Amino acid sequence: PDFTEEALQLLYKKSDRRVIKFDKTLLPDILGGLQINSCLDGYLTQTPDIWEDIPEMWEYPTILRPTPAQRRQLIFAWQVVKMLKSNAICFCKNKQTLGLGIGQTSRIDSLNIAIERAVRMGHNLKGSFCASDGFFPFRDSIDRLHEIGVKCIIQPGGSKADPEVIAACNEYNIAMIHTGRRHFRH
């Protein structure tokens, strides 16, 4: 909704940049806070994802637990993935976003898109952190994350295949957090 003067100076370093300030209080509350998107011949309404994360309620299903520093990186990645369209994957390191995969019907497709984008930009994903707004339905995503060197994951959990996904993380010494709640934005 707003930005600091320092951020504004950074933003204007690129030409053709438009910066918009948004004051939500000026909009009428006609729909009780619902978000509306057109969809084919109708509309999709959803409540905004405004719930507050409570890290103290998160679960640590893997043998290896993230360190406090790793947990801070995972929280950053979790906040980034919350802002993306559903079925999103975010890679980050040093509190910087490295690659994003968004809006695919398949979790592994979103994952591969995020990897491809990071590699195309010259980012090394070894030692990065991965956030997924939805659960991992199969271990194939964990196998792929291991291949590129991810050591920590944050995701909602709740898949029928959670035991298989957790076992894969344990096999590869990957720490994982289950938030118990997914972000979902269309």
N, C-alpha and C positions, 0 to 999 in steps of 0.2 A: 504493500500500500504506500510506502514511503521509502526514502533513502537519505543517507547522510550526505553532507557536502563533499566529503572525501570520496564516497562511492560515485557520486555524480561526476566528479572530475575524472575518475577512472573510466566510467561509461562513455564519456564524450571523447575519449582518445581515439575511438573509431569513428570514421565519417558515416554519415547517413544514419545516425543513431537517434531513435525516438524514445523518450523516457516518459512514462505516464504515471501520474500520481492518482491513486484511486481512493476515494472516500466512501466506503460502503454505507455509512450512515445517511448519505444523501439519497439512497435508493429506497423506494417504498417496499415494505415487507408484505407484498401481495400474496405470495405463495407460502408463507410460513417458513421461509428459509430453504425451500427446496431448490435444487438445481435442475434446469430443464435443458434437454438436448433433443433436437429433432432426430427421428429415426424412421426411415422409410416413409410410411404415410401416417406416422403418429409421433408421439413424444415419449421420451424416457425421463422420468423424474427420479431423483435420488436425494437423500439428505447429505449435506456436506460432511466430509471426513474431518470433524473438528474435535474428536475425542483426544484427550491428553494421554500420551504414553506414560506408563508407570513402570519404569525399569525394575523396580523392586518386585513386581509381580511376574516378570519374565522367567521362563524355565530354561535350564541348561541341561539338555538331554544327553549330551555327549560326555565321554570320559574327560576329554580335554576341555577346560573352561577358558574363556578369553581372559587375558590379563586386564587390569583396569585401563591401561593405555589402548589395548585392542578394543575394549568395550566402548571407549569414547569414539573410536573410528567407526565402529558398527552403528552407534547411535547417529553419527553424522550421515552415514549411508542410508539408514532407516528414514531420516528426515528428508533426504533427497528423494528417495523412491516414493515417499508419500505424495510428493508434488507431481508425479508423472501419471500418465494414463494407466489403466489397469493392465495387469500381467507385465509389470515392469521389472527390470533387473538394473541394478546400479553397481558399478565397481568404483571404489575410491581408495586413495592412499594419501596419507598426510593431509587429511581433510580436504582433498581435492577430488572432484569427479573425473574419472578416467574414461568410462564408457557406459552408455545407456542402451538398453533394449526395451522397446515399448510397444504395447498394444497387440502382441501376437496371441493367437489362440493356444499356442504351445509354449510351455515354459522353456524348453530346450531351444526353440527358435529365438525367443527373446534373449536368452543367454548367449547364443551364437552371434546375434546381431550386436550385442553389447561388446563382445570380444572383438569382433571384426572392426567396429568403430574405434575401439581403443587402440588396436594394432595399427589401423590406418593413420591415426594421429601420432603414432610413434611412442605410445605408452607401453611400458613393461608391466604386465599384470602380476608378475611374481611378487608374492607378499602383499597383494592387495586384499581388500575386504569386499564382500559381496552382500548386497541386500536384495531381497525379493519381496514384492508386495503381496504375493500369494505363496501358498505352500509349494514345495517341490513334490510332484506326484510320483516321481520315479527316481531311482538312483543314478540314471544317466546324466542328470545335471551335476550331481556330486562328482561323478567320474570326470566330467569335463572340467569342473572347477579345480580338481586335483591336478589335471594335466597342465593347467596354466599357472599353478602355484598359489592358489588362494588358500589361506590358512584359517580364515574365520568367516562365518556366514550368519546372517540374521534373517529370519523368515517367520511367518505366523505359526507354522506347524499345523497339524490337523488333517493331514492326508491319511488315507488308509494304509499307504506305504511308508508312514513315518518310521516304523521299526527298520525297514530296509534302508531308508535314507540315513537314519542315525547310525546303523551298522557300517555303512559306507564311510561316513565321517570318521567314525572310530578307527576303521581300517586305515585311513589316510592321515590320522592325527589332525583332523580339522575340527576346530571348536565351533559350536553352533548355539545360537540363542533361538528359542521359540517365544515369540511375543504373545501368542494366544489370540491375536486379532489381526486381521488383514486390512490393508489399505485397498480401496476399490474405487476407482474414479473413471467414469466414462466421459 
